[in-house]
Each structure stands twice: as C-alpha cells, then as structure tokens.
C-alpha cells in the first residue's frame, strides 16, 4: 500500500509530536497525583504512570492509524 506525500508528512509530524504528548501526559499525571495527596512520591508516581500511559496510548494510536481508502 503506497502512501501519498501528505499522509507520510502527517505520520512523520505525529511521531515527532510524541515527546510533547508524553510530557503533557506526565504533567497531567503528576498534577493528579499531587491533587490526590500532597507528597513527592505521589507526584513522581503520577508523572510516571501518566507518561507511560501517554507513550503507550500515543504509540498505539499512531500504529493503528490507517490510510484512507481510495476508490
């Protein structure tokens, strides 16, 4: 299956956005962990869980992204 240049560009930009998505997920996880309990361990744990979840989720989404069908 061949991809058009626009599809390749979109996929490349998506993969380049990965660090920003993981950072945002880690930030949100740390914030939620701190909201649960104001302790450094909860901040670190929430950031680790959020970052890992963000990375796994983003990677799965990018891998499952299919090219539109052409008639």
C-alpha positions as CSV (number, residue, x, y, z in Angstrom):
1,X,0.0,0.0,0.0
2,X,1.5,3.3,-1.1
3,X,1.1,6.5,0.9
4,X,0.7,9.9,-0.5
5,X,3.2,12.6,0.5
6,X,0.5,14.2,2.6
7,X,-0.1,11.0,4.5
8,X,3.7,10.5,5.1
9,X,4.0,14.1,6.3
10,X,1.1,13.6,8.7
11,X,2.6,10.4,10.1
12,X,6.0,12.0,10.5
13,X,4.6,15.0,12.3
14,X,2.6,12.7,14.5
15,X,5.7,10.8,15.5
16,X,7.7,14.0,16.1
17,X,4.9,15.2,18.4
18,X,5.4,12.1,20.7
19,X,7.7,13.8,23.2
20,X,5.2,16.7,23.7
21,X,2.3,14.3,24.1
22,X,4.3,12.2,26.7
23,X,5.4,15.4,28.5
24,X,1.8,16.6,28.7
25,X,0.5,13.2,30.0
26,X,3.3,13.1,32.6
27,X,2.5,16.7,33.7
28,X,-1.2,15.8,34.0
29,X,-0.4,12.6,35.8
30,X,1.8,14.4,38.3
31,X,-0.8,17.1,38.8
32,X,-3.5,14.5,39.5
33,X,-1.1,12.6,41.8
34,X,-0.4,15.7,43.8
35,X,-4.2,16.5,43.9
36,X,-4.8,13.1,45.5
37,X,-2.1,13.6,48.1
38,X,0.5,16.4,48.5
39,X,3.5,14.2,48.7
40,X,6.6,13.9,46.5
41,X,6.1,10.2,46.0
42,X,2.6,10.8,44.6
43,X,3.9,13.5,42.2
44,X,6.6,11.2,40.9
45,X,4.3,8.2,40.7
46,X,1.6,10.1,38.9
47,X,4.0,11.5,36.5
48,X,5.5,8.1,35.8
49,X,2.1,6.5,35.3
50,X,0.8,9.4,33.2
51,X,4.0,9.5,31.0
52,X,4.0,5.7,30.4
53,X,0.3,5.7,29.7
54,X,0.7,8.6,27.3
55,X,3.5,7.0,25.5
56,X,1.7,3.6,25.1
57,X,-1.5,5.2,24.1
58,X,0.1,7.6,21.5
59,X,2.2,4.8,20.1
60,X,-0.8,2.5,19.7
61,X,-2.8,5.3,18.1
62,X,0.0,6.1,15.6
63,X,0.5,2.5,14.7
64,X,-3.3,1.8,14.2
65,X,-3.8,4.9,12.1
66,X,-4.9,3.6,8.7
67,X,-4.6,5.3,5.4
68,X,-8.0,6.4,3.9
69,X,-9.3,4.1,1.2
70,X,-9.1,5.2,-2.4
71,X,-11.8,4.2,-4.8
